[in-house]
């Protein structure tokens, strides 16, 4: 009887310690104390059964804590063992990206989105995430690989055109954006970015019709309205410029460029006082 009681007491003590470390980790994670959370979850994992829900949660949150602490190699080791949640796979993919391990990065994002790791879609998704993180060289390589696998996959030509415009390779950008429109003729953003590329060449006769198509397809983005206003201003179509820029200001009241161009338009229309007020507001918005 004493032996049974002793075993029960030992088991209860172990359970209490497991529960204590796990609960401490949860509290510290919720409080964004990731150093403390990592320490607590490490302790919890030493005693939690590997097939238990607590063990799986400790593994996941330890991996996430290490990721958020910037301890990338440790995070990879733990996230590889963690349940395959979207958050875990996203952090794992980003961790591989930080380590310049692009194949495993692509594979992680592919798993997250449910596409084959060697597919064009997998490389496109990875490229999109790289673009968002301003890893333009890596993104360009992934987009090139995407188009090698599937030259007609939507969005790839668009993203590549956007990157080439940013790099100042305008002619190449125009080719890519035209290719995107050939695949997806309802892409408002492709028309907008193609117009932007032409505007950099000061080809407003080519840009303005594209911008009109963009706003007809999607009237919720202020960017095409601003560029249209600029184009009309360049062509001295002041009434049209004012209309587009007022629409842009209404949609995006804190956009300094829209206020600046509207101010310039109003001054050219002979409404100097109103125009100067817009220019002053533009300067305030920049600051």
VOPAGU-2260 file (C-alpha; in pm, 1 decimal, decimal comma):
REM VOPAGU-2260
SITE   aa  ch    i         X         Y         Z
SITE  UNK   A    0       0,0       0,0       0,0
SITE  UNK   A    1     281,5     237,7      90,5
SITE  UNK   A    2     455,1     160,8    -237,6
SITE  UNK   A    3     138,7     235,5    -436,6
SITE  UNK   A    4      86,7     562,1    -250,9
SITE  UNK   A    5     448,6     658,1    -311,1
SITE  UNK   A    6     417,5     589,2    -683,3
SITE  UNK   A    7      97,4     790,2    -701,0
SITE  UNK   A    8     255,4    1079,1    -514,6
SITE  UNK   A    9     556,1    1072,2    -747,6
SITE  UNK   A   10     332,1    1067,3   -1055,2
SITE  UNK   A   11     129,5    1358,8    -920,6
SITE  UNK   A   12     445,9    1555,4    -849,8
SITE  UNK   A   13     574,4    1495,2   -1202,5
SITE  UNK   A   14     236,2    1595,0   -1349,3
SITE  UNK   A   15     229,9    1911,2   -1137,6
SITE  UNK   A   16     580,9    2006,9   -1252,4
SITE  UNK   A   17     489,9    1942,4   -1615,9
SITE  UNK   A   18     176,2    2145,6   -1585,7
SITE  UNK   A   19     358,8    2423,5   -1399,7
SITE  UNK   A   20     630,1    2463,0   -1665,0
SITE  UNK   A   21     378,3    2444,6   -1950,0
SITE  UNK   A   22     143,6    2699,0   -1792,7
SITE  UNK   A   23     436,3    2929,4   -1717,6
SITE  UNK   A   24     538,9    2908,5   -2082,7
SITE  UNK   A   25     187,0    2992,1   -2197,7
SITE  UNK   A   26     169,7    3295,5   -1968,5
SITE  UNK   A   27     511,3    3423,7   -2077,1
SITE  UNK   A   28     431,2    3367,6   -2445,3
SITE  UNK   A   29     105,9    3562,4   -2407,3
SITE  UNK   A   30     300,4    3843,1   -2239,8
SITE  UNK   A   31     551,4    3840,9   -2530,9
SITE  UNK   A   32     831,0    3737,4   -2293,7
SITE  UNK   A   33     972,9    3495,8   -2548,2
SITE  UNK   A   34    1297,7    3432,8   -2360,0
SITE  UNK   A   35    1106,6    3319,6   -2054,5
SITE  UNK   A   36     860,9    3124,3   -2268,3
SITE  UNK   A   37    1143,4    2936,6   -2440,3
SITE  UNK   A   38    1300,2    2841,4   -2107,1
SITE  UNK   A   39     969,1    2718,1   -1966,0
SITE  UNK   A   40     874,9    2516,2   -2273,3
SITE  UNK   A   41    1221,5    2355,1   -2281,7
SITE  UNK   A   42    1169,0    2239,1   -1923,7
SITE  UNK   A   43     818,9    2117,4   -2001,3
SITE  UNK   A   44     940,7    1911,0   -2297,9
SITE  UNK   A   45    1179,8    1717,8   -2073,2
SITE  UNK   A   46     887,8    1554,5   -1890,8
SITE  UNK   A   47     585,3    1572,5   -2125,3
SITE  UNK   A   48     497,6    1248,6   -2311,7
SITE  UNK   A   49     583,4    1285,7   -2682,2
SITE  UNK   A   50     238,2    1174,2   -2792,8
SITE  UNK   A   51      57,0    1424,1   -2569,2
SITE  UNK   A   52    -119,8    1744,6   -2680,3
SITE  UNK   A   53      89,6    1936,4   -2425,6
SITE  UNK   A   54     414,4    1813,0   -2585,6
SITE  UNK   A   55     296,7    1917,0   -2931,9
SITE  UNK   A   56     195,6    2262,9   -2806,2
SITE  UNK   A   57     523,9    2308,4   -2619,9
SITE  UNK   A   58     718,9    2212,4   -2933,1
SITE  UNK   A   59     522,0    2456,5   -3147,0
SITE  UNK   A   60     541,7    2750,9   -2908,7
SITE  UNK   A   61     908,3    2688,3   -2831,4
SITE  UNK   A   62     981,5    2699,6   -3205,7
SITE  UNK   A   63     777,7    3017,4   -3246,4
SITE  UNK   A   64     947,7    3178,5   -2943,3
SITE  UNK   A   65    1293,1    3101,6   -3083,6
SITE  UNK   A   66    1187,7    3243,1   -3421,4
SITE  UNK   A   67    1062,2    3564,1   -3262,0
SITE  UNK   A   68    1388,9    3590,6   -3066,7
SITE  UNK   A   69    1586,0    3571,2   -3392,4
SITE  UNK   A   70    1751,5    3242,2   -3294,9
SITE  UNK   A   71    1702,0    3107,3   -3644,1
SITE  UNK   A   72    1893,3    2778,1   -3643,3
SITE  UNK   A   73    1736,4    2670,2   -3314,3
SITE  UNK   A   74    1395,3    2775,5   -3445,1
SITE  UNK   A   75    1434,6    2559,7   -3756,3
SITE  UNK   A   76    1527,0    2254,2   -3550,5
SITE  UNK   A   77    1216,9    2292,2   -3332,2
SITE  UNK   A   78     969,2    2402,4   -3601,4
SITE  UNK   A   79    1058,8    2097,1   -3811,0
SITE  UNK   A   80     926,9    1885,4   -3521,1
SITE  UNK   A   81     623,5    2103,2   -3451,2
SITE  UNK   A   82     263,5    2051,1   -3571,1
SITE  UNK   A   83     230,7    2176,4   -3929,3
SITE  UNK   A   84      20,1    2483,4   -3862,5
SITE  UNK   A   85      19,4    2778,2   -4103,0
SITE  UNK   A   86     209,3    2985,9   -3845,7
SITE  UNK   A   87     476,3    2719,7   -3798,4
SITE  UNK   A   88     524,4    2668,3   -4171,7
SITE  UNK   A   89     539,6    3043,3   -4235,8
SITE  UNK   A   90     804,4    3088,4   -3966,8
SITE  UNK   A   91     992,6    2783,0   -4091,6
SITE  UNK   A   92     991,8    2914,1   -4448,0
SITE  UNK   A   93    1115,6    3254,0   -4336,0
SITE  UNK   A   94    1382,5    3093,9   -4118,8
SITE  UNK   A   95    1514,0    2897,2   -4415,8
SITE  UNK   A   96    1509,1    3218,2   -4617,8
SITE  UNK   A   97    1721,2    3393,5   -4355,3
SITE  UNK   A   98    1968,5    3105,7   -4376,3
SITE  UNK   A   99    1968,4    3137,9   -4760,8
SITE  UNK   A  100    1828,9    2785,0   -4790,1
SITE  UNK   A  101    1592,6    2860,6   -5076,8
SITE  UNK   A  102    1488,4    2500,9   -5164,8
SITE  UNK   A  103    1364,2    2432,3   -4811,6
SITE  UNK   A  104    1211,0    2780,7   -4799,3
SITE  UNK   A  105    1010,5    2705,3   -5114,7
SITE  UNK   A  106     910,3    2363,5   -4980,3
SITE  UNK   A  107     782,9    2509,9   -4652,7
SITE  UNK   A  108     568,0    2773,7   -4822,4
SITE  UNK   A  109     445,2    2512,2   -5070,5
SITE  UNK   A  110     329,1    2291,7   -4784,0
SITE  UNK   A  111     160,4    2588,3   -4618,7
SITE  UNK   A  112     -39,9    2663,9   -4936,3
SITE  UNK   A  113     -99,3    2301,3   -5029,3
SITE  UNK   A  114      85,9    2295,4   -5362,3
SITE  UNK   A  115     360,3    2056,7   -5484,2
SITE  UNK   A  116     705,9    2168,6   -5374,0
SITE  UNK   A  117     853,4    2147,2   -5725,8
SITE  UNK   A  118     565,3    2328,0   -5897,7
SITE  UNK   A  119     554,1    2669,6   -6059,1
SITE  UNK   A  120     298,3    2769,8   -5795,7
SITE  UNK   A  121     545,9    2692,3   -5515,5
SITE  UNK   A  122     814,1    2915,2   -5666,8
SITE  UNK   A  123     558,1    3190,4   -5732,2
SITE  UNK   A  124     437,7    3189,1   -5370,6
SITE  UNK   A  125     794,7    3204,6   -5242,7
SITE  UNK   A  126     868,9    3491,7   -5481,7
SITE  UNK   A  127     565,3    3684,7   -5358,9
SITE  UNK   A  128     685,0    3654,6   -4998,7
SITE  UNK   A  129    1037,5    3755,6   -5102,7
SITE  UNK   A  130     900,3    4064,7   -5279,1
SITE  UNK   A  131     714,9    4164,8   -4963,7
SITE  UNK   A  132    1040,1    4132,6   -4768,2
SITE  UNK   A  133    1225,3    4336,9   -5033,8
SITE  UNK   A  134    1452,5    4044,1   -5124,9
SITE  UNK   A  135    1435,4    4145,0   -5488,4
SITE  UNK   A  136    1727,4    3941,1   -5623,6
SITE  UNK   A  137    1595,0    3620,1   -5468,8
SITE  UNK   A  138    1244,1    3701,7   -5589,1
SITE  UNK   A  139    1362,0    3759,9   -5945,3
SITE  UNK   A  140    1534,2    3419,9   -5951,6
SITE  UNK   A  141    1221,8    3248,6   -5820,7
SITE  UNK   A  142    1002,5    3425,0   -6075,3
SITE  UNK   A  143    1235,8    3323,5   -6355,4
SITE  UNK   A  144    1212,6    2964,1   -6233,4
SITE  UNK   A  145     833,1    2996,6   -6209,1
SITE  UNK   A  146     804,4    3103,3   -6571,4
SITE  UNK   A  147    1039,5    2829,3   -6687,1
SITE  UNK   A  148     797,8    2577,7   -6535,5
SITE  UNK   A  149     477,4    2751,3   -6648,2
SITE  UNK   A  150     501,5    3056,3   -6878,4
SITE  UNK   A  151     127,0    3124,1   -6847,9
SITE  UNK   A  152      81,5    3113,9   -6473,0
SITE  UNK   A  153    -104,3    3429,2   -6358,4
SITE  UNK   A  154      80,7    3691,8   -6151,4
SITE  UNK   A  155     437,7    3585,2   -6230,9
SITE  UNK   A  156     487,9    3818,7   -6527,8
SITE  UNK   A  157     323,1    4096,2   -6323,8
SITE  UNK   A  158     559,3    4056,5   -6027,9
SITE  UNK   A  159     861,9    4030,8   -6254,3
SITE  UNK   A  160     751,5    4342,7   -6442,2
SITE  UNK   A  161     712,4    4527,9   -6114,0
SITE  UNK   A  162    1062,6    4425,5   -6004,3
SITE  UNK   A  163    1214,2    4527,9   -6338,0
SITE  UNK   A  164    1042,2    4866,9   -6319,1
SITE  UNK   A  165    1191,0    4916,3   -5971,7
SITE  UNK   A  166    1535,6    4830,7   -6110,8
SITE  UNK   A  167    1494,0    5081,8   -6394,3
SITE  UNK   A  168    1478,9    4815,7   -6665,6
SITE  UNK   A  169    1168,6    4971,2   -6814,9
SITE  UNK   A  170    1162,0    4804,4   -7156,6
SITE  UNK   A  171    1191,4    4459,2   -7003,7
SITE  UNK   A  172     924,8    4552,2   -6750,6
SITE  UNK   A  173     687,6    4655,9   -7029,8
SITE  UNK   A  174     734,5    4319,6   -7202,0
SITE  UNK   A  175     652,5    4131,8   -6881,9
SITE  UNK   A  176     348,6    4342,9   -6797,6
SITE  UNK   A  177     209,9    4304,1   -7148,9
SITE  UNK   A  178     254,6    3929,0   -7109,4
SITE  UNK   A  179      59,0    3939,4   -6783,8
SITE  UNK   A  180    -229,0    4125,8   -6948,9
SITE  UNK   A  181    -233,4    3870,4   -7231,6
SITE  UNK   A  182    -283,7    3598,6   -6968,5
SITE  UNK   A  183    -510,0    3795,0   -6736,4
SITE  UNK   A  184    -684,4    4078,8   -6924,0
SITE  UNK   A  185    -892,4    4169,1   -6614,6
SITE  UNK   A  186    -590,6    4254,1   -6396,8
SITE  UNK   A  187    -635,7    4616,4   -6291,1
SITE  UNK   A  188    -292,0    4622,1   -6129,0
SITE  UNK   A  189    -119,2    4499,6   -6445,7
SITE  UNK   A  190    -269,3    4788,8   -6645,9
SITE  UNK   A  191    -167,7    5029,5   -6369,0
SITE  UNK   A  192     192,2    4907,4   -6352,5
SITE  UNK   A  193     225,7    4899,3   -6730,8
SITE  UNK   A  194     105,0    5260,8   -6737,5
SITE  UNK   A  195     357,0    5343,0   -6466,1
SITE  UNK   A  196     636,0    5197,8   -6680,7
SITE  UNK   A  197     525,1    5406,4   -6980,0
SITE  UNK   A  198     502,1    5717,2   -6760,8
SITE  UNK   A  199     868,2    5674,9   -6671,3
SITE  UNK   A  200     938,0    5701,6   -7043,3
SITE  UNK   A  201     708,7    6007,9   -7054,9
SITE  UNK   A  202     476,9    5822,9   -7293,6
SITE  UNK   A  203     151,3    5959,5   -7160,3
SITE  UNK   A  204     -45,1    5880,3   -7476,5
SITE  UNK   A  205      26,2    5513,2   -7404,6
SITE  UNK   A  206     -13,8    5539,3   -7026,4
SITE  UNK   A  207    -347,8    5721,8   -6997,0
SITE  UNK   A  208    -568,4    5464,7   -7176,6
SITE  UNK   A  209    -415,7    5191,2   -6959,0
SITE  UNK   A  210    -491,7    5388,6   -6645,0
SITE  UNK   A  211    -849,5    5436,9   -6757,2
SITE  UNK   A  212    -883,5    5060,2   -6794,1
SITE  UNK   A  213    -732,1    5010,6   -6450,4
SITE  UNK   A  214    -982,3    5236,3   -6273,1
SITE  UNK   A  215   -1272,9    5091,3   -6469,4
SITE  UNK   A  216   -1172,9    4745,5   -6347,7
SITE  UNK   A  217   -1102,3    4853,6   -5989,1
SITE  UNK   A  218   -1210,4    5191,3   -5859,2
SITE  UNK   A  219   -1084,9    5136,7   -5502,7
SITE  UNK   A  220    -711,0    5198,7   -5558,1
SITE  UNK   A  221    -596,4    5560,7   -5540,4
SITE  UNK   A  222    -269,5    5494,1   -5728,6
SITE  UNK   A  223    -411,3    5494,4   -6083,1
SITE  UNK   A  224    -611,8    5810,1   -6010,7
SITE  UNK   A  225    -296,4    5989,7   -5894,3
SITE  UNK   A  226    -103,6    5879,5   -6201,9
SITE  UNK   A  227    -394,9    5975,9   -6426,3
SITE  UNK   A  228    -400,7    6319,4   -6262,8
SITE  UNK   A  229     -29,6    6355,1   -6326,0
SITE  UNK   A  230     -71,9    6248,9   -6689,5
SITE  UNK   A  231    -356,3    6489,5   -6753,0
SITE  UNK   A  232    -156,9    6766,4   -6585,6
SITE  UNK   A  233     138,3    6693,9   -6814,5
SITE  UNK   A  234     -95,7    6714,9   -7113,8
SITE  UNK   A  235    -251,4    7039,0   -6982,1
SITE  UNK   A  236    -592,7    6875,9   -6948,9
SITE  UNK   A  237    -640,3    7062,3   -6623,2
SITE  UNK   A  238   -1008,1    6990,0   -6564,0
SITE  UNK   A  239    -951,8    6616,2   -6605,1
SITE  UNK   A  240    -642,2    6635,2   -6384,6
SITE  UNK   A  241    -835,8    6810,9   -6108,7
SITE  UNK   A  242   -1116,3    6555,3   -6123,2
SITE  UNK   A  243    -880,4    6259,4   -6093,9
SITE  UNK   A  244    -674,0    6415,3   -5816,1
SITE  UNK   A  245    -975,9    6519,0   -5612,0
SITE  UNK   A  246   -1095,4    6161,6   -5636,0
SITE  UNK   A  247    -752,0    6042,0   -5518,9
SITE  UNK   A  248    -751,6    6284,8   -5223,0
SITE  UNK   A  249   -1100,0    6168,5   -5127,1
SITE  UNK   A  250    -985,7    5805,1   -5134,8
SITE  UNK   A  251    -651,7    5864,5   -4962,3
SITE  UNK   A  252    -665,0    6187,0   -4756,9
SITE  UNK   A  253    -309,5    6150,1   -4626,2
SITE  UNK   A  254    -139,4    6099,4   -4961,9
SITE  UNK   A  255     114,4    6380,9   -5000,9
SITE  UNK   A  256     166,1    6325,3   -5375,8
SITE  UNK   A  257    -205,0    6357,6   -5451,9
SITE  UNK   A  258    -226,0    6687,8   -5263,3
SITE  UNK   A  259      91,2    6817,3   -5428,3
SITE  UNK   A  260     -28,6    6742,1   -5781,3
SITE  UNK   A  261    -371,4    6885,4   -5704,0
SITE  UNK   A  262    -203,6    7201,4   -5576,6
SITE  UNK   A  263      -0,6    7231,0   -5896,7
SITE  UNK   A  264    -315,9    7178,7   -6104,1
SITE  UNK   A  265    -513,4    7443,7   -5917,1
SITE  UNK   A  266    -232,7    7698,2   -5956,5
SITE  UNK   A  267    -222,9    7635,0   -6331,1
SITE  UNK   A  268    -600,5    7680,0   -6340,1
SITE  UNK   A  269    -553,3    8026,2   -6187,8
SITE  UNK   A  270    -669,7    7931,7   -5836,9
SITE  UNK   A  271    -342,5    8021,5   -5671,6
SITE  UNK   A  272    -459,8    8056,8   -5311,8
SITE  UNK   A  273    -636,4    7720,3   -5308,7
SITE  UNK   A  274    -340,2    7561,7   -5484,3
SITE  UNK   A  275     -87,4    7696,3   -5233,1
SITE  UNK   A  276    -301,8    7562,7   -4949,4
SITE  UNK   A  277    -284,2    7216,9   -5109,3
SITE  UNK   A  278      93,1    7243,7   -5147,3
SITE  UNK   A  279     128,6    7339,6   -4780,6
SITE  UNK   A  280     -87,8    7045,8   -4678,7
SITE  UNK   A  281     124,3    6818,3   -4895,0
SITE  UNK   A  282     436,0    6934,4   -4712,7
SITE  UNK   A  283     273,3    6868,9   -4374,3
SITE  UNK   A  284     174,6    6520,0   -4480,4
SITE  UNK   A  285     534,9    6445,5   -4582,7
SITE  UNK   A  286     652,4    6544,7   -4237,0
